[in-house]
């Protein structure tokens, strides 16, 4: 717990925002998004790239599929001389520079300089303690008997888990801390007997999604974790994500599922744990 990093959440929206340093100690407000699959440890805004002294590389601009059916995101490759977040310090860090980071800030109503995704998290054991608002990048794995196994999608490194809905399933879903609400495809909602009628806008760290969604309620079961009467969104937006991931994803588990406790994810052994409530210490 000595290496725990405090984080903020923008109001009721369950996004994890931490403070790091880049370049010659320039402070950076960083959004942790386990669903961000861009091929860089860090995605930074153009303004922050300039402040932190990023050096652009002579490479063509690249693009990656956006989250939840959002438009593809363009990146320019660059390097930062140094980056530090809590106990982790990296030199000559490859970064992607994109105006999409500014769009994330506008979406969540909080200034964001960078997004930290799966490329940075790969091989690490992390813990997000939502109850105490602490992030650990060198967490201790839980007992094997309580572990929830996951896989990574072959085309895009999304964390895939098997989930029960209303006692039916299992359904293959992506766990994404950059999604504020659990999302289901219309076919999945129908198979689970979920009625969704209330219209709502759909968005997350990846941005707003055209077409909106309908809201419903469901019992969600992930290993030993059970949530009754949990809010879910139903929208037909997953096809681009399925195509990029190379997996028949039926929904996305949002961060709201874990707000009352602590989720630990071991990306080295593909296991995760959830503990309800606040840890002592």
N, C-alpha and C positions, 0 to 999 in steps of 0.2 A: 504493500500500500504506500510505501515511501515514494514511489515513482508515479503515483496517481496524479492525473492532470485534471483540474477542475474544468467543467464546461458549462456553457450557457445554452438555454433553449429559448427561441424567440416566442415568448408567450406560451400559448397552449400547443403550439406546433412542435412535435417531438423530434426536432433536428438537433444534432450534437455539434456545437460550435466551440472550438478550442483556440487558444492563442499560441502561435509558434513564432519562430524568428527565421529570417532568410537574409542572404547576402551579408552585409556588415551589421547584422543585428536589427534589421528592419522588422517591426512587429507585423504579424500576419494573422488575420481572422480566418480560420480554416473550418470548413464544413466536412465532417466525416460522413462518407456515403459508401457503404459496403457494396452498393449496386453499381457504383461508377466503375466502368470497365475499360476506360481509355488506357492506351499502352504507355503511360507515364506514371511515376510515383505521385506526381502532383500536377494539378491543373490550376493555372493562375490567370488572373485577369490581366489585360494589357497594361492598365495603370500600375498594378503591383509589380509586374515584370519590369517596368521602367524604374520604379522606386528601389527595387532590390538589385538592380544592375544585371538583369538577365542578359545573356549573350545569345543572340539568335544564330541558329545553325543554317547552313546552306542546303536545306532540304525542302522539298515541296510540301505544301500544306496538306494535311491528312484530315480524314473525317471518321467519326464513329457513330454508330446508331444511338439515337437519343433514348432516354428512358420512357417506358410506358407509351410507346408509340409516338413520342415527340420527334421533331425533325432531327436529322443527323447533325452532329456538332463538329465544327471545323477547328483544327488546332494548328499552330505553328510551333515547331520544335525549337527549344532553347535550353540553356543550362544556367543554373544558379551555383555560385561558388560554394555556398554552404546553406544547409537547412537544418533547423533543430526544432523538435517537438518533444517536450518532456525529456526523457532519458535518451532519446534517439537523435543522433547527430550524423548527418550525411554530407559528404563533400562532392562537388561537381555533380549535382543532381540534375538529371534530365527532367524537363518539365514541358507540358503543353500549354501554350498561351492561347486563350480563347475568350471572346466576348461573352460566351455562354455563362461564365462565372458571374459577371455583372447581372445577367438575367436571373440567375439563381437568387442573388441578393434581393432583387426586386420582387421575386416570387414570394420569398419568405419574410419580406419586410425588415431585413437586417443586412447591413453591409458585410459582404464576404469577399475576401481576397483570393482564396484558393479552395480547391476541393481535393480531398484525400480519398483515394479509392482503393480498389482491390490490388493494384500493382504494388502499392506501398505495404498493404497488409499481408500479402502472400508470405507464407512460412512463419508468421507470427501467431502468438496466442494473445488475443486482446479481450478486454472486459469493458463493457459499457454498463455502468451502474447508474441507471436512470433515477433510482430512488435517492441517491446521494449526489448525483451529477458529477461523477468522476469517471475518467477514462484511463485505462491501464493498457500500455503497449507491451508489457512484459508480465502478463497475467499467468497465474497458475491454473493448469487444467484441472477439471473436476474428476470425480470418481468415474471409472469406466462404466460401472453398473447404471449410472444415471445419464450417460451420454446419449445425445440425439445425433445420429449419423447424418451426414449430408454429402452430396457430391457437387462437383463443379461442372457447369455446362461445357460441352466440348468446344463450342465456337466462341463463347464469350464467358469470362469467369464469373458467372452468377452462382450464388450459393443456393442449391436446390434441396428441398426437404419434402417429405411426404406428410400430408396434413389431412386430418379428418374433419369433415364438415357435417354438422347435424347427424353424426353417427354414420355417415356414409364416406366412401372413398377407400383407400387414400387417394388424394389428388397431388400432383406434382406442382409445387409452388416455389417461387424465388423469394428468399428472405432478403429484404432490402431496407436498411435503416434510412435511406433517402426517400422512402415512401411513407407518407404520413398516415395512410389508412390502408387496410387490407383491400386488395382489388381482386375481383373474380371475372372471368370471361362469362358471357351469357350462358354458354353451354354448361359450364361448371356450376353456376348458380342453379340452373334448371335441374341438373343431376343431383344436387344436394337439397332440392326442395326449398330453395330460398326465394322469397317473394321480395322484389325490390320495385318501389314505385316512386319514391320521393326523388325529384330531380336535384342534382348537385353538380358543381364544377369539380373537375378532377385535375389534380396537379401534385407536384412534389419537387424534390431537389432538381429533377430533370426539366422542370418547367410545366406550364399548363398544357393540357391536351385538348385538342378540338373535339367537339361533339358531346362533352359532358358525360355524366354518369347517372345511375339511379342508385339509391341507397336502400339497404335492407339490414337484417339482423341474422346472426347465425351462431351456433356453437362451434368453436374452433378448437381442435385438439392437435397439439404438436408434442409428441412423446408424452411426458407426464404433465405438461402444461395444458390446462383446459380453461377456455374463456367462454362463458355462456352469454347469450344475447349481445354478442360483439358486433359493432357496426362494420359493415362491409360495403364497398362500392362495386357496382356491376357495370362494365363497359366493354365494348368490342374494340380494344386497342392493343391487344397483345401480339398480333401476328408479326409485326416487324421485329419484336423482341424474340419471339420464337425462331424466326428465320436467322437472326444474328447469333443466337445462342446455340442453335442446332439441337434444341430440346423442345418437347411438347409441353411447354409451361402452361398450366391451367389457372394460375393466379399469382399474386404477389402478396407476401406477408409484410405488413407495414410495422413501423416502430411503435405504434400505439399499443400493440399487443404486449410490449415489454415494459411499459412505463412504471409499473409498480415494483420493479425489482432490478435484477442484474443479469445480463446475458454475457456469457463467456464463449468465445469462438476460437477454436484451435485450427488454424489454417494449415498446420503441418500434418495433422492426422485426420482432418475432416470430421471433427466432432464439435458439438456445442452443448452448453448447459444453461439452464435458467434457474435462478434462485429468487423466490418471492421475498419482498420486503428489504429492509436495510441490513447490510452486514455490520457487525460490530467492529470497532477499531478505527 
